Amino acid sequence: MTLDTRTAEALALLRRIADDHPPAMLATSFGAEDQVLTDLVARHGLRIRLFTIDTGRLPDETHALVERTRERYGLPIDVYVPDTRELQNLVREHGVNAFYRSVELRRRCCAVRKSAPLARALVAKGAWITGMRRAQSVTRTDVPVEDHDAVHGLPKFNPLAAWGDDGVWAYVRAHGVPTNELHERGYPSIGCAPCTRAVAPGEDTRAGRWWWENPENRECGLHRRPVVIPVREASRVLSEASP
Ligand code: SF4
C-alpha cells in the first residue's frame, strides 16, 4: 500500500472519529507517529483536541519539541500533570528513582505519573486516539485500529496501527513534520528520561524503554486491556469462589 493510500485511510478515520465521537482527544507524547497524527489534525482542521501528560521526568528535548509543535501548528495542547499529593507520597515512601528496583515500583511510578493524569484527561470525552503501532514492540503486535477502552469506558482508535517505521518517517519527511532531536541519537521511542535509552541498529523500537525489565513487561499501563479469561476457566473460578 502506498503512503498516499495509507494517509487517506488514516485521514478518513480521523474525520469519522471527529464526527461520531465528540469531543475526540488525541493523546500525544510527541513520538514520530503522534506528530504524524498532529500534522493530519492541523493540516485538515479536524475537530480533535490534543492533550499530553507531563510526568515531571521528561527529557529537555521533548519539552523543546512541545514548544516547536505549538509554534508550527498553533494548536492548543492540554497538559495533564501528576497529582501533587500522590507524587509526594510515592517519593517519600520509595525515593525518586524507585522504578529501577522492581517492576511493581516501576508500575506504581507509571500509575502516579501517567495513568492517573490520563484518567483525568479522558473524563467526559467521546473517544481517544493514539499513535500506537503493531511494529513498535512485542507488546503491541495485536494493536487494533478500532478498540473499546473498557478501563476508561470509551472508544479508542489507533489509526496508524498497521503503519511500519518506513511509512511514519516517509510522512515526516514529505511534510516537514517536527520530531524529537533524540531520534537522531538512536532513540526510536522516547518516554521519561531515566527510563529511556538509545538502542542498537536492528533492535526492537521499544527496546530502550525500561531496558532492565523483560520485554513483555515493558508497557506503562496507559494502554491496559482487560484480561480475557476463557469461559471454562471463568466457570471454574466462579464455582471455586462460591460459598
Ligand atoms: Fe516513572 Fe519511568 Fe514510568 Fe516515567 S517511565 S512514570 S519515570 S517509571
Residues whose N, C-alpha, C, O or C-beta is under 5 A from the ligand:
A	BS01	SF4	T55 R57 F99 R106 C109 C110 R113 G191 C192 C195
